């Protein structure tokens, strides 16, 4: 906990600002100082470093009210590489401000199958702005994943192939709702592998070259439910030559309903060589105007929605403290 004023850590000669290994049941919080929202400020690493690393088979942790600025790689790196079969439980990441990262803003889980398994991950009320790779990337979350009420703003700025999306859900179950995901070089949200996924009540804006969302097969051995539901989302400013949704699965059920998109885009594109009539259900989606969120001060990264904003009324975005 921060005490006495802002805690500033800048390790430009190391690959981390804070490293946690072999630890359990701990909290890192920037609360504790009146009138300072982010009491711990991680202000830079070497070119390959991450602001906060939680590894070494650590588990059961909470991280909140940190500002992480200009790490060489990820803002938060939460995983133990090569720990096949090990479990990381009860991860809570909330009320953090991560910006101008060389790589991912938040990187949870090794992007390798098989790998370490995660149970009970919650990511909420974070602002991730201007990330070189994805604003948030998760993998191997096999049980109880909630990502909600975040702002993921301008991601994939390095334009590196396969790392130029806004949000990636890989080999994971996930409940993804009430988020504002704005601008990616390629796709805003991409996902495949793992258990059921619910994508609902989100605002998606801005792709330069990709579709709004892209999903493939989610079924893995031992997974009895791999369904994908994309419901009641808003899409704006998707590349005009791309559909809103690309779906390339053949073993997974996709239900897309109640979404609204602006522009002349086709709504959905599926694999043409496979009969998906029993796998893909598309109903009650509407093409029409989609308003842009109104932030208190977007130029200075104040992404609170103003009073009266329609998305605020729908429960999206950062919740005022």
C-alpha positions as CSV (number, residue, x, y, z in Angstrom):
1,X,0.0,0.0,0.0
2,X,1.2,3.5,-0.8
3,X,1.9,5.7,2.2
4,X,3.0,9.3,2.5
5,X,2.7,10.2,-1.2
6,X,3.1,8.6,-4.6
7,X,5.5,5.7,-4.8
8,X,7.6,6.1,-7.9
9,X,9.6,3.2,-9.3
10,X,11.6,3.4,-12.5
11,X,14.1,0.6,-13.4
12,X,15.2,1.4,-16.9
13,X,18.2,-0.9,-16.4
14,X,16.1,-3.9,-15.5
15,X,13.4,-6.1,-17.0
16,X,10.8,-5.1,-14.4
17,X,9.7,-2.4,-12.0
18,X,8.1,-4.9,-9.6
19,X,8.7,-8.6,-9.7
20,X,6.7,-11.1,-7.6
21,X,7.7,-14.8,-7.4
22,X,6.7,-17.8,-5.4
23,X,4.1,-15.8,-3.4
24,X,0.5,-16.4,-2.5
25,X,-2.5,-14.4,-1.0
26,X,-1.1,-10.9,-1.5
27,X,-2.3,-7.5,-2.6
28,X,-0.4,-4.7,-4.3
29,X,-2.4,-1.5,-4.1
30,X,-1.9,2.2,-4.7
31,X,-4.6,3.2,-2.3
32,X,-3.8,4.7,1.1
33,X,-3.0,8.3,0.1
34,X,-5.8,10.8,0.1
35,X,-6.5,12.5,-3.3
36,X,-4.0,10.3,-5.2
37,X,-5.8,7.7,-7.3
38,X,-2.8,5.8,-8.4
39,X,-0.5,5.8,-5.4
40,X,2.1,3.4,-7.1
41,X,3.6,4.7,-10.3
42,X,5.7,2.3,-12.3
43,X,7.5,4.6,-14.7
44,X,9.6,2.5,-17.1
45,X,11.9,-0.5,-17.7
46,X,14.5,-1.6,-20.2
47,X,13.4,-2.4,-23.7
48,X,12.4,-5.9,-22.9
49,X,10.9,-5.3,-19.5
50,X,7.4,-5.3,-18.0
51,X,6.1,-3.0,-15.4
52,X,4.7,-5.7,-13.0
53,X,5.6,-9.3,-13.3
54,X,3.8,-12.0,-11.2
55,X,5.4,-15.3,-11.9
56,X,7.3,-18.1,-10.2
57,X,4.1,-20.1,-9.6
58,X,2.6,-17.3,-7.6
59,X,-1.2,-17.3,-7.0
60,X,-4.1,-15.7,-5.3
61,X,-3.4,-12.0,-5.8
62,X,-5.0,-8.6,-6.2
63,X,-3.5,-5.6,-8.0
64,X,-5.2,-2.3,-8.0
65,X,-4.7,1.5,-8.3
66,X,-1.3,1.3,-10.1
67,X,-0.2,3.6,-12.9
68,X,2.1,1.7,-15.3
69,X,3.8,3.9,-17.9
70,X,6.2,3.1,-20.8
71,X,7.4,-0.4,-20.0
72,X,9.5,-1.8,-22.8
73,X,7.2,-4.8,-23.1
74,X,4.0,-5.5,-21.1
75,X,2.3,-3.4,-18.5
76,X,1.4,-6.4,-16.5
77,X,2.8,-9.9,-17.1
78,X,0.9,-12.5,-15.1
79,X,2.0,-16.1,-15.8
80,X,4.6,-18.8,-15.2
81,X,5.9,-20.1,-18.5
82,X,6.4,-23.8,-18.9
83,X,4.4,-24.6,-15.8
84,X,2.2,-27.2,-17.6
85,X,-0.6,-28.4,-15.3
86,X,0.1,-25.9,-12.5
87,X,-2.9,-23.7,-11.5
88,X,-3.0,-20.0,-10.8
89,X,-6.1,-19.1,-8.8
90,X,-8.0,-16.0,-7.8
91,X,-6.4,-13.2,-9.8
92,X,-8.1,-9.7,-9.5
93,X,-6.8,-6.8,-11.5
94,X,-8.8,-3.6,-11.2
95,X,-8.6,0.2,-11.1
96,X,-5.3,0.4,-12.9
97,X,-4.1,2.9,-15.5
98,X,-1.7,1.3,-18.0
99,X,-0.4,3.3,-21.0
100,X,2.2,3.6,-23.7
101,X,3.5,0.1,-23.5
102,X,5.9,-1.5,-25.9
103,X,4.0,-4.8,-25.9
104,X,0.7,-5.9,-24.4
105,X,-1.0,-3.8,-21.8
106,X,-2.2,-6.8,-19.7
107,X,-0.8,-10.2,-20.6
108,X,-2.3,-13.0,-18.5
109,X,-1.4,-16.6,-19.3
110,X,1.3,-18.1,-21.5
111,X,0.1,-18.3,-25.1
112,X,1.0,-21.9,-25.4
113,X,-1.1,-25.1,-25.2
114,X,-0.7,-27.0,-22.9
115,X,0.3,-24.5,-20.3
116,X,-0.4,-23.2,-16.8
117,X,-4.2,-23.2,-16.0
118,X,-6.0,-20.3,-14.5
119,X,-9.1,-20.3,-12.4
120,X,-11.1,-17.2,-11.2
121,X,-9.7,-14.3,-13.1
122,X,-11.4,-10.9,-12.9
123,X,-10.2,-7.8,-14.8
124,X,-12.3,-4.7,-14.3
125,X,-12.3,-0.9,-14.1
126,X,-8.9,-0.6,-15.9
127,X,-7.8,1.9,-18.5
128,X,-5.3,0.5,-21.0
129,X,-4.2,3.2,-23.5
130,X,-1.8,3.1,-26.5
131,X,-0.4,-0.4,-26.3
132,X,2.2,-1.7,-28.8
133,X,0.5,-5.1,-28.9
134,X,-3.0,-6.0,-27.6
135,X,-4.4,-3.9,-24.9
136,X,-5.3,-7.2,-23.1
137,X,-4.4,-10.8,-24.0
138,X,-5.5,-13.8,-22.0
139,X,-4.9,-17.5,-22.4
140,X,-5.6,-20.8,-20.6
141,X,-8.4,-19.4,-18.3
142,X,-10.3,-22.6,-17.9
143,X,-12.8,-21.5,-15.2
144,X,-14.6,-18.3,-14.2
145,X,-13.2,-15.5,-16.3
146,X,-14.8,-12.0,-16.0
147,X,-13.6,-9.0,-18.0
148,X,-15.9,-6.0,-17.5
149,X,-16.1,-2.2,-17.3
150,X,-12.7,-1.6,-18.8
151,X,-11.5,0.9,-21.5
152,X,-9.1,-0.6,-24.0
153,X,-8.0,2.4,-26.1
154,X,-5.8,2.4,-29.2
155,X,-4.0,-1.0,-29.4
156,X,-1.7,-2.8,-31.7
157,X,0.2,0.4,-32.5
158,X,3.4,-1.5,-33.6
159,X,1.3,-3.2,-36.3
160,X,3.2,-6.5,-35.9
161,X,1.3,-9.4,-37.5
162,X,-0.8,-11.4,-35.1
163,X,-0.2,-8.9,-32.3
164,X,-2.1,-6.0,-33.8
165,X,-5.5,-6.6,-32.3
166,X,-7.2,-4.8,-29.4
167,X,-8.2,-7.8,-27.3
168,X,-7.3,-11.5,-27.6
169,X,-9.1,-14.4,-25.8
170,X,-7.1,-17.6,-26.5
171,X,-8.1,-21.1,-25.3
172,X,-10.2,-19.6,-22.5
173,X,-13.7,-19.4,-21.2
174,X,-14.8,-15.7,-20.8
175,X,-17.6,-13.4,-19.8
176,X,-16.7,-10.2,-21.6
177,X,-19.2,-7.4,-21.0
178,X,-19.6,-3.6,-20.4
179,X,-16.3,-2.7,-22.0
180,X,-15.3,0.1,-24.4
181,X,-12.8,-1.2,-26.9
182,X,-11.6,1.5,-29.2
183,X,-9.2,1.2,-32.2
184,X,-7.0,-1.6,-33.3
185,X,-4.7,-1.9,-36.3
186,X,-6.4,-5.2,-37.1
187,X,-9.4,-6.9,-35.4
188,X,-10.8,-5.4,-32.2
189,X,-11.5,-8.8,-30.5
190,X,-10.3,-12.2,-31.6
191,X,-10.8,-15.5,-29.8
192,X,-10.5,-19.3,-30.2
193,X,-10.2,-22.4,-28.1
194,X,-11.5,-23.1,-24.6
195,X,-14.9,-23.1,-22.9
196,X,-18.0,-20.9,-23.5
197,X,-17.7,-17.3,-24.3
198,X,-20.3,-14.5,-23.8
199,X,-19.6,-11.2,-25.5
200,X,-22.3,-8.8,-24.4
201,X,-23.1,-5.1,-24.0
202,X,-19.8,-3.8,-25.3
203,X,-18.9,-0.9,-27.5
204,X,-16.4,-1.7,-30.3
205,X,-14.9,1.0,-32.5
206,X,-12.3,1.4,-35.2
207,X,-10.3,-1.1,-37.2
208,X,-7.8,-0.2,-39.9
209,X,-7.6,-3.5,-41.7
210,X,-9.6,-6.2,-39.8
211,X,-13.2,-7.1,-38.9
212,X,-14.9,-6.1,-35.7
213,X,-14.6,-9.6,-34.0
214,X,-13.2,-12.9,-35.2
215,X,-13.8,-16.3,-33.7
216,X,-12.8,-19.8,-34.6
217,X,-13.5,-23.2,-33.0
218,X,-13.6,-23.1,-29.2
219,X,-13.9,-26.8,-28.6
220,X,-11.0,-28.6,-26.8
221,X,-10.8,-32.2,-25.5
222,X,-12.9,-32.4,-22.3
223,X,-14.9,-29.3,-23.0
224,X,-18.6,-30.1,-23.0
225,X,-19.7,-26.5,-23.8
226,X,-17.7,-24.4,-26.2
227,X,-20.5,-22.1,-27.4
228,X,-20.0,-18.5,-28.3
229,X,-22.7,-15.8,-27.8
230,X,-22.2,-12.3,-29.3
231,X,-25.2,-10.3,-28.0
232,X,-26.3,-6.7,-27.7
233,X,-23.0,-5.0,-28.7
234,X,-22.4,-1.8,-30.7
235,X,-20.0,-1.6,-33.6
236,X,-18.7,1.6,-35.3
237,X,-16.1,2.5,-37.8
238,X,-15.1,-1.1,-38.8
239,X,-13.0,-1.2,-42.0
240,X,-15.4,-0.9,-44.8
241,X,-14.0,-3.9,-46.7
242,X,-14.5,-6.2,-43.7
243,X,-17.5,-7.8,-42.0
244,X,-18.5,-7.1,-38.5
245,X,-18.0,-10.7,-37.5
246,X,-15.8,-13.4,-39.1
247,X,-16.5,-17.0,-37.9
248,X,-14.3,-19.8,-39.0
249,X,-15.4,-22.6,-36.7
250,X,-17.0,-25.9,-37.6
251,X,-17.4,-27.6,-34.2
252,X,-18.7,-24.6,-32.3
253,X,-22.1,-23.0,-31.9
254,X,-22.3,-19.3,-32.5
255,X,-25.3,-17.2,-31.6
256,X,-25.2,-13.5,-32.7
257,X,-28.2,-11.5,-31.7
258,X,-29.4,-8.0,-30.8
259,X,-26.2,-6.3,-32.1
260,X,-26.2,-2.9,-33.8
261,X,-23.6,-1.8,-36.4
262,X,-23.0,1.4,-38.3
263,X,-21.7,1.4,-41.9
264,X,-22.1,-0.6,-45.1
265,X,-20.3,-3.7,-43.8
266,X,-21.7,-7.2,-44.1
267,X,-22.7,-8.3,-40.7
268,X,-21.2,-11.9,-40.7
269,X,-18.9,-14.0,-42.8
270,X,-18.5,-17.7,-42.3
271,X,-16.5,-20.5,-43.9
272,X,-18.1,-21.1,-47.3
273,X,-17.1,-24.7,-47.6
274,X,-18.9,-26.0,-44.5
275,X,-22.6,-26.1,-43.9
276,X,-23.0,-24.0,-40.7
277,X,-26.8,-23.7,-40.8
278,X,-27.1,-25.7,-37.6
279,X,-24.1,-24.1,-36.0
280,X,-24.6,-20.4,-36.6
281,X,-27.7,-18.6,-35.4
282,X,-28.1,-14.9,-36.4
283,X,-31.1,-13.0,-35.4
284,X,-32.4,-9.5,-34.5
285,X,-29.3,-7.6,-35.5
286,X,-29.7,-4.1,-36.9
287,X,-27.8,-1.8,-39.2
288,X,-28.1,1.8,-38.2
289,X,-26.5,4.8,-36.5
290,X,-24.2,4.1,-33.5
291,X,-23.2,7.1,-31.3
292,X,-19.7,7.5,-30.1
293,X,-19.0,7.5,-26.3
294,X,-18.6,11.0,-24.7
295,X,-15.7,11.0,-22.3
296,X,-14.9,13.6,-19.7
297,X,-11.4,14.4,-21.2
298,X,-10.3,11.9,-23.9
299,X,-7.2,13.9,-24.8
300,X,-5.9,13.5,-21.2
301,X,-7.0,9.9,-20.7
302,X,-9.9,10.6,-18.5
303,X,-12.2,8.0,-19.9
304,X,-15.1,8.4,-17.5
305,X,-18.3,8.8,-19.4
306,X,-20.1,12.1,-19.0
307,X,-23.5,12.2,-17.3
308,X,-26.2,11.4,-19.8
309,X,-24.0,9.3,-22.1
310,X,-26.1,6.4,-23.5
311,X,-23.4,3.8,-22.8
312,X,-23.1,5.0,-19.2
313,X,-26.8,4.4,-18.9
314,X,-26.3,0.9,-20.2
315,X,-23.7,0.2,-17.5
316,X,-20.6,0.3,-19.7
317,X,-17.2,1.8,-19.1
318,X,-15.3,2.8,-16.0
319,X,-17.4,3.0,-12.8
320,X,-16.9,6.2,-10.8
321,X,-15.3,5.6,-7.4
